[in-house]
Amino acid sequence: MSGPVESPLLDRLTGPSRFEAVMSVRPCARTTHFMVHHLSTPPDLSGKAASEPPCEPVEKTVDNSVERAVDDFLRPAVLRLGLVVPKRHARRAVTRTLVKNQLRDAIRRHLPHLASGDWVLRLRAPIDRSRFPSARSEALAEELRGEIERLLADAARRVRRAQPPSS
């Protein structure tokens, strides 16, 4: 790679319809406890604010067309994150919070390597309470951290490989 790697901005994925759209895509990586889905966001949805008017009067459009093109080009990509940690897989609230915090920390560490778009990370298998009797043990945190690191490294590699090369 040449030149600096642009890190996408991290934002929250909101709304059930967005979650459904992302989770309808085949998972790009999975581990024993986790699964990750990725959906590329079209460029016009990645950074536009919903309150922006769709178009401007004709006389302003001509004057600002170059500025808008430069702003769109320079605007960093957006990565929207959604987390799904069901109660049936992590019965205790403390454990669910631990899982979500581990997922967020790992995403922040892998942010420069992840493609922009919508990402949903979800807990897909129960956490064994007999192995981890404490709701928030260091052993559980360490195991989750390692598994999430493997998951995100694999997901980033697979998504990068699936994307067409930029010209």
N, CA, C and O of each residue as an XYZ file, in Angstrom:
668
protein
N       0.827     -1.179      0.000
C       0.000      0.000      0.000
C       0.870      1.240      0.000
O       1.896      1.301      0.677
N       0.447      2.216     -0.763
C       1.185      3.462     -0.768
C       0.298      4.563     -0.245
O      -0.914      4.550     -0.458
N       0.891      5.508      0.432
C       0.146      6.634      0.969
C      -0.513      6.284      2.287
O      -0.544      5.121      2.690
N      -1.045      7.307      2.962
C      -1.676      7.053      4.251
C      -2.992      6.322      4.086
O      -3.712      6.514      3.106
N      -3.291      5.486      5.053
C      -4.555      4.756      5.054
C      -5.584      5.631      5.748
O      -5.374      6.065      6.881
N      -6.688      5.891      5.074
C      -7.735      6.726      5.646
C      -8.612      5.874      6.536
O      -9.134      4.845      6.105
N      -8.773      6.294      7.758
C      -9.596      5.576      8.708
C     -11.031      6.079      8.619
O     -11.260      7.287      8.676
N     -12.007      5.173      8.479
C     -13.393      5.630      8.401
C     -13.890      6.134      9.748
O     -13.372      5.750     10.796
N     -14.886      6.988      9.709
C     -15.529      7.462     10.924
C     -16.448      6.368     11.439
O     -17.060      5.645     10.653
N     -16.545      6.246     12.752
C     -17.388      5.234     13.368
C     -18.697      5.879     13.807
O     -18.697      6.909     14.481
N     -19.803      5.268     13.421
C     -21.124      5.774     13.751
C     -21.988      4.597     14.174
O     -21.614      3.443     13.965
N     -23.140      4.882     14.766
C     -24.054      3.826     15.201
C     -25.013      3.457     14.093
O     -25.489      4.317     13.351
N     -25.289      2.186     13.989
C     -26.321      1.695     13.080
C     -27.637      1.746     13.848
O     -27.751      1.175     14.932
N     -28.621      2.424     13.288
C     -29.887      2.568     14.001
C     -31.039      2.111     13.108
O     -30.963      2.152     11.880
N     -32.082      1.685     13.758
C     -33.301      1.299     13.048
C     -33.333     -0.166     12.691
O     -32.367     -0.707     12.153
N     -34.441     -0.803     12.989
C     -34.575     -2.234     12.705
C     -34.428     -2.569     11.225
O     -33.924     -3.639     10.885
N     -34.858     -1.674     10.346
C     -34.766     -1.981      8.916
C     -33.308     -2.073      8.463
O     -32.978     -2.912      7.625
N     -32.427     -1.219      9.007
C     -31.000     -1.293      8.646
C     -30.393     -2.587      9.173
O     -29.632     -3.248      8.466
N     -30.725     -2.953     10.417
C     -30.214     -4.202     10.979
C     -30.658     -5.380     10.121
O     -29.860     -6.265      9.813
N     -31.946     -5.392      9.732
C     -32.468     -6.485      8.905
C     -31.757     -6.544      7.562
O     -31.434     -7.626      7.072
N     -31.512     -5.380      6.967
C     -30.835     -5.343      5.667
C     -29.421     -5.910      5.778
O     -28.994     -6.686      4.923
N     -28.707     -5.531      6.809
C     -27.330     -6.011      6.965
C     -27.323     -7.494      7.305
O     -26.509     -8.249      6.773
N     -28.221     -7.916      8.183
C     -28.220     -9.316      8.600
C     -28.803    -10.241      7.541
O     -28.693    -11.461      7.666
N     -29.424     -9.687      6.500
C     -29.907    -10.527      5.405
C     -28.765    -10.952      4.486
O     -28.906    -11.887      3.698
N     -27.639    -10.260      4.593
C     -26.453    -10.601      3.808
C     -25.741    -11.759      4.500
O     -25.729    -11.855      5.727
N     -25.164    -12.613      3.714
C     -24.424    -13.751      4.262
C     -23.300    -13.261      5.176
O     -22.619    -12.293      4.837
N     -23.090    -13.907      6.333
C     -22.024    -13.463      7.240
C     -20.659    -13.561      6.563
O     -20.376    -14.507      5.828
N     -19.828    -12.565      6.828
C     -18.497    -12.586      6.203
C     -17.486    -13.306      7.082
O     -16.419    -13.684      6.598
N     -17.789    -13.505      8.349
C     -16.897    -14.271      9.225
C     -17.696    -14.748     10.432
O     -18.695    -14.142     10.821
N     -17.228    -15.850     11.011
C     -17.855    -16.364     12.222
C     -16.840    -17.122     13.052
O     -15.866    -17.673     12.538
N     -17.096    -17.135     14.354
C     -16.287    -17.907     15.294
C     -17.259    -18.719     16.141
O     -18.448    -18.794     15.830
N     -16.755    -19.320     17.202
C     -17.599    -20.134     18.066
C     -18.778    -19.338     18.625
O     -19.911    -19.821     18.626
N     -18.514    -18.126     19.099
C     -19.555    -17.334     19.746
C     -20.103    -16.176     18.915
O     -21.181    -15.663     19.217
N     -19.384    -15.757     17.880
C     -19.751    -14.530     17.187
C     -19.907    -14.729     15.690
O     -19.399    -15.684     15.102
N     -20.641    -13.771     15.087
C     -20.842    -13.728     13.653
C     -20.831    -12.258     13.254
O     -21.319    -11.405     13.996
N     -20.273    -11.963     12.080
C     -20.236    -10.581     11.611
C     -20.781    -10.510     10.194
O     -20.450    -11.332      9.339
N     -21.630     -9.503      9.962
C     -22.221     -9.235      8.652
C     -21.733     -7.874      8.192
O     -21.569     -6.965      9.007
N     -21.498     -7.724      6.891
C     -21.072     -6.437      6.329
C     -21.897     -6.143      5.092
O     -22.124     -7.014      4.252
N     -22.343     -4.892      4.995
C     -23.076     -4.428      3.828
C     -22.456     -3.103      3.409
O     -22.464     -2.138      4.174
N     -21.918     -3.058      2.189
C     -21.336     -1.820      1.693
C     -22.427     -0.779      1.534
O     -23.533     -1.084      1.089
N     -22.107      0.443      1.900
C     -23.064      1.537      1.796
C     -22.810      2.285      0.510
O     -21.661      2.602      0.205
N     -23.850      2.579     -0.260
C     -23.654      3.384     -1.466
C     -23.043      4.734     -1.103
O     -23.340      5.262     -0.032
N     -22.199      5.311     -1.959
C     -21.522      6.552     -1.626
C     -22.455      7.700     -1.255
O     -22.097      8.526     -0.415
N     -23.641      7.774     -1.856
C     -24.513      8.900     -1.556
C     -25.153      8.797     -0.176
O     -25.687      9.788      0.320
N     -25.113      7.613      0.466
C     -25.686      7.464      1.796
C     -24.643      7.527      2.896
O     -24.994      7.631      4.071
N     -23.372      7.465      2.539
C     -22.348      7.303      3.556
C     -22.153      8.501      4.453
O     -21.848      8.326      5.632
N     -22.314      9.707      3.954
C     -22.028     10.826      4.813
C     -23.035     11.949      4.758
O     -22.884     12.935      5.480
N     -24.035     11.842      3.947
C     -25.003     12.923      3.817
C     -25.887     12.995      5.051
O     -26.336     11.971      5.568
N     -26.124     14.169      5.503
C     -27.051     14.370      6.608
C     -28.472     14.325      6.056
O     -28.730     14.781      4.943
N     -29.376     13.778      6.834
C     -30.759     13.650      6.381
C     -31.417     15.010      6.209
O     -32.358     15.147      5.428
N     -30.930     16.021      6.932
C     -31.556     17.336      6.867
C     -31.070     18.161      5.684
O     -31.636     19.221      5.416
N     -30.042     17.716      4.966
C     -29.543     18.468      3.824
C     -30.582     18.474      2.709
O     -31.199     17.446      2.433
N     -30.779     19.621      2.066
C     -31.699     19.627      0.940
C     -31.127     18.821     -0.213
O     -29.915     18.844     -0.425
N     -31.967     18.102     -0.973
C     -31.467     17.245     -2.037
C     -30.811     18.021     -3.171
O     -29.894     17.508     -3.812
N     -31.260     19.242     -3.432
C     -30.634     20.016     -4.491
C     -30.743     21.500     -4.161
O     -31.516     21.907     -3.294
N     -29.961     22.287     -4.865
C     -29.943     23.727     -4.641
C     -30.474     24.423     -5.887
O     -30.605     23.796     -6.938
N     -30.784     25.717     -5.781
C     -31.202     26.452     -6.974
C     -30.133     26.393     -8.053
O     -28.956     26.186     -7.756
N     -30.533     26.572     -9.287
C     -29.651     26.401    -10.437
C     -28.421     27.281    -10.358
O     -27.317     26.811    -10.630
N     -28.579     28.559     -9.991
C     -27.423     29.456     -9.990
C     -26.371     29.043     -8.964
O     -25.180     29.234     -9.211
N     -26.776     28.477     -7.811
C     -25.810     28.028     -6.824
C     -25.178     26.702     -7.237
O     -24.016     26.457     -6.916
N     -25.900     25.858     -7.928
C     -25.384     24.560     -8.353
C     -24.169     24.730     -9.249
O     -23.186     24.002     -9.107
N     -24.225     25.660    -10.148
C     -23.107     25.883    -11.061
C     -21.886     26.360    -10.293
O     -20.775     25.905    -10.563
N     -22.069     27.270     -9.340
C     -20.950     27.827     -8.588
C     -20.331     26.821     -7.625
O     -19.116     26.816     -7.426
N     -21.156     25.974     -7.031
C     -20.668     25.081     -5.983
C     -20.384     23.664     -6.455
O     -20.017     22.821     -5.637
N     -20.537     23.372     -7.724
C     -20.388     21.986     -8.178
C     -18.982     21.462     -7.925
O     -18.827     20.318     -7.499
N     -17.958     22.265     -8.173
C     -16.584     21.822     -7.947
C     -16.322     21.671     -6.457
O     -15.710     20.693     -6.026
N     -16.790     22.648     -5.658
C     -16.590     22.561     -4.214
C     -17.266     21.324     -3.634
O     -16.694     20.645     -2.782
N     -18.484     21.030     -4.095
C     -19.204     19.860     -3.597
C     -18.478     18.568     -3.989
O     -18.388     17.642     -3.183
N     -17.971     18.502     -5.198
C     -17.242     17.311     -5.643
C     -15.991     17.109     -4.793
O     -15.673     15.983     -4.412
N     -15.280     18.199     -4.497
C     -14.077     18.097     -3.658
C     -14.456     17.678     -2.242
O     -13.795     16.825     -1.650
N     -15.521     18.276     -1.692
C     -15.965     17.908     -0.347
C     -16.359     16.434     -0.284
O     -16.009     15.738      0.669
N     -17.087     15.955     -1.298
C     -17.479     14.548     -1.331
C     -16.268     13.635     -1.427
O     -16.244     12.558     -0.832
N     -15.258     14.072     -2.183
C     -14.055     13.262     -2.349
C     -13.241     13.226     -1.060
O     -12.693     12.185     -0.698
N     -13.162     14.354     -0.374
C     -12.342     14.444      0.838
C     -13.041     13.945      2.093
O     -12.386     13.670      3.098
N     -14.380     13.823      2.046
C     -15.119     13.372      3.218
C     -14.740     11.926      3.524
O     -14.791     11.067      2.644
N     -14.361     11.662      4.767
C     -13.980     10.291      5.089
C     -15.166      9.338      5.006
O     -16.320      9.730      5.178
N     -14.853      8.102      4.742
C     -15.889      7.075      4.661
C     -16.486      6.851      6.046
O     -15.843      7.123      7.059
N     -17.713      6.358      6.080
C     -18.398      6.131      7.342
C     -18.600      4.638      7.538
O     -19.019      3.922      6.628
N     -18.295      4.191      8.739
C     -18.525      2.812      9.123
C     -19.581      2.847     10.216
O     -19.358      3.424     11.280
N     -20.730      2.231      9.958
C     -21.789      2.191     10.956
C     -21.805      0.817     11.597
O     -21.759     -0.207     10.914
N     -21.870      0.811     12.925
C     -21.753     -0.416     13.700
C     -23.045     -0.708     14.441
O     -23.634      0.173     15.068
N     -23.474     -1.958     14.360
C     -24.610     -2.441     15.129
C     -24.187     -3.672     15.908
O     -23.478     -4.530     15.383
N     -24.613     -3.763     17.145
C     -24.293     -4.905     18.002
C     -25.576     -5.616     18.393
O     -26.577     -4.980     18.722
N     -25.538     -6.942     18.354
C     -26.673     -7.757     18.777
C     -26.153     -8.756     19.802
O     -25.401     -9.674     19.475
N     -26.570     -8.558     21.047
C     -26.164     -9.452     22.140
C     -27.446     -9.890     22.846
O     -27.890     -9.232     23.787
N     -28.045    -11.002     22.396
C     -29.339    -11.414     22.950
C     -29.240    -11.940     24.378
O     -28.235    -12.524     24.784
N     -30.289    -11.717     25.103
C     -30.354    -12.148     26.501
C     -30.309    -13.680     26.609
O     -29.829    -14.216     27.608
N     -30.798    -14.368     25.608
C     -30.801    -15.842     25.688
C     -29.387    -16.415     25.634
O     -29.169    -17.541     26.082
N     -28.414    -15.661     25.091
C     -27.032    -16.140     25.019
C     -26.148    -15.602     26.139
O     -25.120    -16.201     26.453
N     -26.527    -14.498     26.737
C     -25.800    -13.928     27.870
C     -26.862    -13.463     28.864
O     -27.359    -12.340     28.779
N     -27.197    -14.332     29.794
C     -28.338    -14.099     30.673
C     -28.160    -12.887     31.581
O     -29.126    -12.179     31.865
N     -26.941    -12.643     32.035
C     -26.714    -11.561     33.003
C     -26.361    -10.258     32.284
O     -25.589    -10.249     31.326
N     -26.935     -9.175     32.760
C     -26.704     -7.857     32.149
C     -25.227     -7.480     32.187
O     -24.725     -6.851     31.255
N     -24.539     -7.851     33.237
C     -23.115     -7.535     33.358
C     -22.328     -8.218     32.242
O     -21.406     -7.633     31.674
N     -22.696     -9.444     31.938
C     -22.019    -10.183     30.869
C     -22.324     -9.564     29.513
O     -21.427     -9.438     28.679
N     -23.569     -9.177     29.278
C     -23.917     -8.528     28.007
C     -23.153     -7.220     27.834
O     -22.687     -6.914     26.736
N     -23.025     -6.459     28.895
C     -22.261     -5.208     28.835
C     -20.792     -5.489     28.543
O     -20.169     -4.783     27.750
N     -20.239     -6.511     29.175
C     -18.846     -6.893     28.924
C     -18.650     -7.253     27.453
O     -17.683     -6.816     26.829
N     -19.556     -8.039     26.903
C     -19.464     -8.450     25.504
C     -19.521     -7.224     24.589
O     -18.707     -7.098     23.675
N     -20.475     -6.323     24.829
C     -20.600     -5.122     23.990
C     -19.358     -4.243     24.085
O     -18.888     -3.721     23.073
N     -18.826     -4.077     25.289
C     -17.609     -3.267     25.437
C     -16.423     -3.900     24.715
O     -15.625     -3.197     24.095
N     -16.305     -5.220     24.793
C     -15.222     -5.912     24.086
C     -15.369     -5.733     22.577
O     -14.381     -5.507     21.878
N     -16.599     -5.833     22.076
C     -16.845     -5.651     20.643
C     -16.496     -4.235     20.199
O     -15.840     -4.056     19.173
N     -16.925     -3.227     20.957
C     -16.624     -1.833     20.599
C     -15.126     -1.543     20.624
O     -14.601     -0.878     19.730
N     -14.442     -2.045     21.649
C     -12.988     -1.828     21.736
C     -12.270     -2.465     20.555
O     -11.355     -1.873     19.982
N     -12.684     -3.666     20.196
C     -12.036     -4.357     19.077
C     -12.297     -3.623     17.765
O     -11.397     -3.513     16.933
N     -13.508     -3.123     17.572
C     -13.826     -2.364     16.353
C     -12.934     -1.131     16.269
O     -12.415     -0.817     15.199
N     -12.751     -0.431     17.384
C     -11.889      0.757     17.379
C     -10.453      0.398     17.005
O      -9.792      1.145     16.284
N      -9.977     -0.734     17.488
C      -8.607     -1.160     17.163
C      -8.479     -1.536     15.682
O      -7.442     -1.286     15.068
N      -9.520     -2.131     15.112
C      -9.477     -2.593     13.723
C     -10.016     -1.570     12.730
O     -10.039     -1.833     11.528
N     -10.443     -0.424     13.206
C     -11.085      0.581     12.364
C     -10.309      0.928     11.098
O     -10.924      1.013     10.035
N      -8.996      1.134     11.151
C      -8.278      1.481      9.921
C      -8.290      0.367      8.866
O      -8.078      0.634      7.684
N      -8.533     -0.861      9.283
C      -8.470     -1.998      8.365
C      -9.835     -2.427      7.840
O      -9.916     -3.277      6.952
N     -10.906     -1.851      8.376
C     -12.252     -2.263      7.983
C     -12.788     -1.388      6.861
O     -12.540     -0.183      6.823
N     -13.517     -2.004      5.960
C     -14.130     -1.279      4.846
C     -15.316     -0.469      5.362
O     -15.958     -0.844      6.343
N     -15.597      0.641      4.690
C     -16.747      1.442      5.101
C     -18.024      0.679      4.758
O     -18.027     -0.235      3.934
N     -19.087      1.078      5.407
C     -20.370      0.424      5.212
C     -20.996      0.098      6.552
O     -20.580      0.617      7.588
N     -21.989     -0.757      6.523
C     -22.706     -1.154      7.732
C     -22.179     -2.500      8.206
O     -22.057     -3.442      7.422
N     -21.870     -2.580      9.486
C     -21.362     -3.804     10.104
C     -22.284     -4.179     11.259
O     -22.657     -3.322     12.060
N     -22.650     -5.445     11.346
C     -23.394     -5.952     12.491
C     -22.605     -7.115     13.073
O     -22.320     -8.097     12.388
N     -22.259     -6.984     14.350
C     -21.588     -8.051     15.079
C     -22.594     -8.615     16.059
O     -23.246     -7.874     16.795
N     -22.718     -9.940     16.064
C     -23.705    -10.520     16.964
C     -23.188    -11.752     17.670
O     -22.416    -12.540     17.123
N     -23.636    -11.891     18.899
C     -23.356    -13.068     19.696
C     -24.313    -14.147     19.223
O     -25.530    -13.968     19.283
N     -23.770    -15.277     18.748
C     -24.632    -16.292     18.150
C     -24.721    -17.573     18.955
O     -25.507    -18.458     18.618
N     -23.924    -17.689     20.023
C     -23.947    -18.899     20.850
C     -23.869    -18.490     22.324
O     -23.263    -17.472     22.659
N     -24.477    -19.278     23.188
C     -24.469    -18.920     24.610
C     -23.075    -18.988     25.226
O     -22.225    -19.781     24.820
N     -22.876    -18.131     26.214
C     -21.628    -18.159     26.992
C     -21.844    -19.164     28.115
O     -22.828    -19.084     28.851
N     -20.928    -20.100     28.240
C     -21.041    -21.207     29.182
C     -20.866    -20.707     30.622
O     -19.772    -20.305     31.019
N     -21.947    -20.738     31.388
C     -21.890    -20.261     32.772
C     -21.127    -21.223     33.674
O     -20.638    -20.816     34.727
N     -21.016    -22.479     33.285
C     -20.248    -23.415     34.122
C     -18.744    -23.140     34.001
O     -18.002    -23.335     34.964
N     -18.292    -22.689     32.825
C     -16.875    -22.326     32.647
C     -16.551    -20.965     33.247
O     -15.446    -20.735     33.738
N     -17.538    -20.059     33.200
C     -17.343    -18.698     33.690
C     -18.441    -18.360     34.697
O     -19.400    -17.666     34.357
N     -18.307    -18.848     35.940
C     -19.360    -18.596     36.934
C     -19.505    -17.114     37.284
O     -20.597    -16.658     37.621
N     -18.407    -16.368     37.202
C     -18.484    -14.941     37.466
C     -19.022    -14.237     36.223
O     -18.619    -14.544     35.101
N     -19.922    -13.303     36.432
C     -20.540    -12.610     35.309
C     -19.541    -11.746     34.552
O     -19.706    -11.507     33.356
N     -18.507    -11.276     35.242
C     -17.512    -10.412     34.618
C     -16.136    -10.806     35.140
O     -15.569    -10.116     35.987
N     -15.604    -11.904     34.641
C     -14.286    -12.354     35.072
C     -13.236    -11.941     34.048
O     -13.551    -11.707     32.881
N     -12.003    -11.855     34.490
C     -10.906    -11.507     33.583
C     -10.686    -12.638     32.575
O     -10.301    -12.387     31.433
N     -10.927    -13.868     32.993
C     -10.769    -15.003     32.071
C     -11.784    -14.915     30.927
O     -11.440    -15.173     29.773
N     -13.018    -14.555     31.239
C     -14.041    -14.391     30.209
C     -13.683    -13.237     29.278
O     -13.793    -13.357     28.058
N     -13.258    -12.126     29.858
C     -12.883    -10.965     29.045
C     -11.735    -11.307     28.107
O     -11.745    -10.909     26.942
N     -10.756    -12.036     28.600
C      -9.601    -12.410     27.780
C     -10.005    -13.357     26.647
O      -9.535    -13.207     25.519
N     -10.864    -14.320     26.938
C     -11.315    -15.238     25.894
C     -12.131    -14.506     24.833
O     -11.945    -14.732     23.637
N     -13.031    -13.633     25.266
C     -13.820    -12.848     24.317
C     -12.926    -11.971     23.457
O     -13.120    -11.886     22.244
N     -11.947    -11.318     24.075
C     -11.034    -10.432     23.347
C     -10.302    -11.191     22.243
O     -10.213    -10.710     21.113
N      -9.782    -12.369     22.564
C      -9.068    -13.165     21.567
C      -9.970    -13.615     20.427
O      -9.581    -13.556     19.260
N     -11.163    -14.061     20.763
C     -12.094    -14.529     19.736
C     -12.556    -13.379     18.834
O     -12.676    -13.555     17.621
N     -12.811    -12.227     19.409
C     -13.250    -11.073     18.630
C     -12.118    -10.574     17.734
O     -12.366    -10.164     16.600
N     -10.898    -10.603     18.221
C      -9.743    -10.200     17.397
C      -9.635    -11.091     16.158
O      -9.453    -10.595     15.047
N      -9.750    -12.407     16.354
C      -9.703    -13.337     15.220
C     -10.858    -13.081     14.254
O     -10.674    -13.098     13.037
N     -12.048    -12.845     14.804
C     -13.236    -12.599     13.995
C     -13.057    -11.369     13.109
O     -13.304    -11.434     11.905
N     -12.631    -10.255     13.691
C     -12.506     -9.016     12.925
C     -11.356     -9.069     11.930
O     -11.466     -8.516     10.835
N     -10.263     -9.718     12.286
C      -9.154     -9.854     11.337
C      -9.606    -10.675     10.125
O      -9.298    -10.333      8.984
N     -10.332    -11.749     10.382
C     -10.836    -12.588      9.297
C     -11.862    -11.826      8.452
O     -11.832    -11.899      7.224
N     -12.767    -11.097      9.109
C     -13.789    -10.335      8.383
C     -13.159     -9.253      7.513
O     -13.547     -9.084      6.356
N     -12.196     -8.521      8.057
C     -11.537     -7.456      7.287
C     -10.833     -8.040      6.069
O     -10.896     -7.468      4.981
N     -10.170     -9.168      6.244
C      -9.463     -9.813      5.135
C     -10.443    -10.267      4.063
O     -10.201    -10.052      2.875
N     -11.544    -10.891      4.465
C     -12.520    -11.398      3.488
C     -13.239    -10.270      2.749
O     -13.462    -10.370      1.542
N     -13.601     -9.211      3.449
C     -14.287     -8.090      2.800
C     -13.343     -7.390      1.837
O     -13.744     -7.008      0.738
N     -12.084     -7.217      2.246
C     -11.096     -6.587      1.370
C     -10.899     -7.411      0.109
O     -10.794     -6.858     -0.985
N     -10.848     -8.723      0.253
C     -10.665     -9.619     -0.887
C     -11.873     -9.607     -1.823
O     -11.719     -9.741     -3.037
N     -13.086     -9.443     -1.255
C     -14.307     -9.466     -2.070
C     -14.563     -8.169     -2.805
O     -15.304     -8.156     -3.788
N     -13.963     -7.066     -2.349
C     -14.200     -5.782     -2.998
C     -13.397     -5.691     -4.286
O     -12.262     -6.163     -4.350
N     -13.994     -5.077     -5.325
C     -13.248     -4.905     -6.584
C     -12.104     -3.921     -6.369
O     -12.235     -2.980     -5.586
N     -10.979     -4.134     -7.060
C      -9.854     -3.207     -6.894
C     -10.221     -1.820     -7.391
O     -10.890     -1.665     -8.413
N      -9.762     -0.793     -6.635
C     -10.063      0.591     -7.037
C      -9.149      1.003     -8.162
O      -7.968      0.657     -8.175
N      -9.699      1.749     -9.113
C      -8.912      2.129    -10.281
C      -8.269      3.475    -10.099
O      -7.568      3.950    -10.991
